[in-house]
């Protein structure tokens, strides 16, 4: 079997694992040492050790020895790891808008470059206009095509969605709890590429019918897809993105941009065009106030919760900027 070349899928391969996501999230909150990660997340030692090893092999972390003559190491985000931050911001904004409920967003962001409260947006790199699905088009890029399905990815057991909610309150966690398994991400991708019918999803994804039916049902329950009848005898239905579903476009293309930069070897599978300005673009996450890029080092925050309720190690006051 073969599957579509896709930078979103490559990025999802990292973020759809709940444990890996949580470890990366804590690194953005300043965690570097094994026991700090463990205290914040309560993960079994073997689980945490395996994820840190895998993320290091994937180039998200690098090991740095600390203490003179010591074999102990810290896990620090690499350039590629730090570059995941804008994708986290896009997912955070989706969670803030649609999933936080009456409690409201757990963080208020401040962009250090302009000093203003910030709600990051995914923008066109050419005109800095907000990109939306209905204002963008796509065509095959140099990396388009199909590749053999990787057996390991297909047999990998999905993480329990509730595990995304471990530790501190997080709108990114809420977003990934709703859409964070691999098949759900890929079904949303196909919906943005124009797929609407069950059989088409089935053929494009090489997914088992029972898994497809289950994920479609979940996406309908979460208000991301809606089911519309297009034929009476026999009954046939289409599955279309709702307004909530369409608002996931920014998150998906932000992750696509990261995958293009770090996982596509210079041959992105898809080229995006912004209809508003007529130019090809790379998705970029910017401050909605000053229109400058958002990075892990130029964001500050205000907590809307008491960190003592969630941090076992008491390190909240000493961590780096750029919280999510």
N, C-alpha and C positions, 0 to 999 in steps of 0.2 A: 504494500500500500504506500501511497504517497500523500503528502500534505503540502499546503500552500506555504511558500517562503513568507515569513512575516516577522517583522521586528517586534510587534506587540506580543506575539507568542513567545519570542525569546526572552523578553523582559518578564512576562507573566511566569515563565519557568522559574524565576527567582522569587518574585513577590507573592505568588499564589501559595507558597509554602508558609503557613502561619508562623512557624518557629523562625524561619529565616527573616521574614518581614519584621517580627518583633525585635530580633537582635539588631537589625539595621536601624529600626526606630530608636532603640535605646542608645545606639551610637550617636545619633543626631542629638540626643539629650546629654551627651557627654560621657557615656559609659565607655570604658576602654579595657577594663580588667575583668577576668573571668568571674570573680566573685561579685563584682558590681552588676554584671548582666544577670547573674543567677539570683541575686537578692531582689532585683527589680522585677524579674519575671517569674521566679519560682519554678524554673525548669529543672528537670532531672539533669544531673551532671553529664550523663552520657549523651542526652539529647542536645544540650548546649554545646558540648565539645564537638559533636558531629557537625552542627550547623556552623560553628566558627571555622572549623576545618574546611567545610565546603565553600563558604563565602570567601575564605582566603584563596582557595584554589580558583575560584571564579573571578578573582581580581577586585572584589568589593572591599576586602580588608587587606592590610599588610601587618605583619608581626614586627614589633619593636621591643627589644630587650630593655628592661629597666632594672636598676640596682647594680652596682659594680660587681662584676663577676657572677651575676645571677643568671639562671636559666629561665627566669620568669619573663613572660611576655605580655605586652599590651596589644590590643587589636585596634588599629587606627584605620579610619576610612581612607581609601585611596582616592585618586582623582575621579576615577569612575564611580566609586561609592558616593563621594560628595555630590557628584552630578546627578544622582538619583533624587536629590532634594526637591528640585522643581516638580518632578512627577508626584512626589508625596504632597506637595502643595496643591497640585491640581486635584488629587483625590481628597485632600482635606476640604477644599472648597465645596466639592460635591457633597461630602458628608455634612458640612455646616449648613448647606442650603436645604437638604432634603431629609436628613436622618437624625439630627440631634434632638428634635422634639422640643418640649417645653423647657427643658434644662438649658438649651442654647449651646453655642459652641464652647468647648472647654478652654480654648485659647483665643486671645486677641493678639493679632500680629502687628508689629510696627516695623516699617522698612527703614533701616538705619540710614540709608543714603538720602532720604528726604525727610525723615523724622515723623512721618504720618502713619496713622492706622491704615493698614493695607489689607485688601482682599485680592490676592494674586489672581491673574487671569492668564489663560493660554492665548497667545497672540501670534499673528503673522510676523515673521522675521523681516519682511519687506516693508510693510506699512505700519506695523505695531497695532493694527486693528484686532479686536477680539474675534477669534475664529469660532465659527459654529458650523455644524454639519451642513446646513442648508446653504451656506455661503462658501463651501469648499468643494472641490472636485479632486479626483485622483486619476492617475494613469500608472501603468507599469513602470517601475524603475529598473535600473540595470541588474538588480538582484531578483527580479520577478521570476516566477516559475514554481516548480514543485521539487521536493526532495523526499527521499524515503522516510517514512515514519520511523522515529526512533523508539524502539521497543521499550526502553527504560522509561521514557516519558509516558507512554501509553499505559504501562502497567503500574505506575506509581499511584499509591493510594492518596486520595485527596485529604487535606487537613480538615479537621472538624472546624466548621466556621466559627463556633463559639470561642475557639482558642485565640482568634484575632483580638478578643476583648480582654486578654490578660493584662494586668498591670494598670497603668494610668489611663484616664479617659482620653480618647483619641478619635477625632472625626475620620482620620485615615483608616483606623481600625473598623469603624462603622461601615465605611465604604467597602472595605475588603471583606467584611463579614457578609455583606449583601451580594457581592459579585466576585469574590476572591478566588473561587476555584478555577482551574484551567479551562474546563469546558464552558463555564458561564462566560468568561472573558471572550473566548473564541466565538461563541454564539452571538454576543453583542457586536463583535467585530464584523461577523458576516451580515448582521442586520444593517450596519452602517454601509456595507458594500452592496446592499440591495436585496439580500436574501430575505424572503418572507414566508416561504412554504416549507412544511415539514420535510418533504422528500428532498428539497434542495439543501436544507441544513444537513440532512443525512449524508448526501453525496459529497458535499463540500468538506465536511469535517471527518468523514469516516468514523462516525460515532455510533455506538450501539443505540438502537431505537428506544430502549427503556431509559437509558441515561438522557437522551435527548428529550423525551417526554417529561422526565422529572425536572430537568433544568428549565424547560419552557414553562412548566407549571409554577416553579419558584419565581421566575422572572415576572410572570403575570401577577402572582400574589404580592410581589414587591412593587408593583406599579411601573416596572421598567418596560414591559411589553404589554400590548393589548391584543386580544384574540378577535378577529373579524371573520365572519362567514362570507365566502365568495361563491359558494355553490350549494344548492339544496339537495339534489339527488345525484349521487350520494353527497352527504354533507362534507364540505371541505372548508378549511380555515386558513387564514393568513395570520402572521404574527408581526405586528408593527411596533416600532419604538413609540413610546409615549413622550410627553414633554420631559418627564424625568429621565427617561432613557436617552433622549436626544442630548440632554445636558451632560451625559457621560463622554461626549465626543472629545472635549478638551483633555480629559484624563487619559483616554486611549491614545490620542495623537501625541501627548506629552511622553507617554511610555514608549510609543513608537519612535519618537525622536531620540530617546536614550538608547534604544536598541539599535537604531541606525548608526549612532556614533560609536558604540562600544562593541556591538555583536555582529554587525553586518559586513565587516571587513571592507568598508568603503563602497559597497554595492547595495544601497537601500532597495528593498523590494517594491516600494511604492513612492511615487512623487506626488506631492500635494500642491494644488493651485488654489489661491485665494481669489474667489470671484470678485470681491469688492475692489481689489487693486489690480487684478489680472496677472499677478506674478506668482511664480513658484515660491514656496516658502518652507522653512524649517520651523516646526512648532517651538515657541519660546515662551517661558513663563515670566511675566513681568508684574511689577507693582501697578495697581490700577490707578494710583495717584500721580506718579512721576514717569511712568512708562519705561522704567529702567529694569534690567534683569533682576530676578530674585535668585539668590544663592544661599547656601548654608551659612555663609559668613556675614551676610549683610541683613539678616533678619533678627529682630528681637521679639519679645512676646510678653504678654501679661496673662498669668494663670487665672482661670475662673473656677479653680477648685483648690482645695488645701492639699499640697503635695505630701504632707505627713500622713494622709490617709492611704497613700499608694506607694510610698518609697520606704523600703525597709532599711536602707543603708544611710538615710539622712544626707545624701550628697546633693540634694536639689540646688543648694546655694552655690555650688562650686562647678557647675557644668557649663559647657560652651554654649554660645548663642545658636540660634537656628532651630528652635524646638518645633516639633510637630505632634 
